[in-house]
């Protein structure tokens, strides 16, 4: 008898995330699905660049397919190829197989299961940057997604499609929804976290708080950052890439969280920043440079991608009354209605039942 549902991803134990410098947000997303019984079993194909000696074959209910890293790109390619074959052979016994994105680390496995073993393969689609080069995987992503038996897209703005598609912007288990009491401060403290880069708005954050020396900006995340950008600005503090447990403690120190993605970057049309859902779960006020249709039932501030307009908005928010701001600091009802684990299980069942 075939087992019902398998999840293929590239997660790592959270204890190793900081050591190998793997993105925390995608790991959290996948484990929120895993730990809330959305799948019968989980396979993780670990790219050689994320290998760690402490990685066990099975840990936290996940079966890991991994091999040591090497300075040789050719060796790394061969390793990934064989890990994909091994994973696909193990996955054949499952009736429904879900992938978290189609990536360099798993697309051989996807090809084998969908086109050679003719399995029912589905995709949770979270990230994509269009490419016009025949020599990149991203050029073929639209075709591969169309051939999937179904998909969940975290962004309803994506132009990529499938005959059996549903849109669900993120997951927030009911157990993770907090109920912090909102209290207006004399001066709000702001947080910019996650992947640090131009497309996520790091430059905009720094430019804005150079204009607002009376407000404190805390920066934490993965990526390269040049401290010279804010040298001499004591209100801008860079904490580096923190352990997740230490990162969570930051929420006790900040009041407003920033999601400053640049709309001019193509990848931001196919991406839903799960950080916003996390910020909502911590009862934080959110400012976003993108007006997300996926969040139409949530209260948050929107602003154009412009340092002067953003600085003006921050001053406006600071001058609002506590009564006016409470609704922006508490989106708990919408979180429970739209992003719970139950919602995801219902979506999986709906997609798997549809004949395409």
Beta strands, then each sheet from edge to edge (+ up, - down):
strand 1: 3-9
strand 2: 41-45
strand 3: 58-59
strand 4: 62-65
strand 5: 94-100
strand 6: 120-125
strand 7: 150-153
strand 8: 165-167
strand 9: 189-195
strand 10: 216-222
strand 11: 236-238
strand 12: 256-259
strand 13: 285-288
strand 14: 301-302
sheet 1: 3+ 4- 2- 1- 5- 6- 7- 8-
sheet 2: 11+ 10+ 9+ 12+ 13+ 14+
end
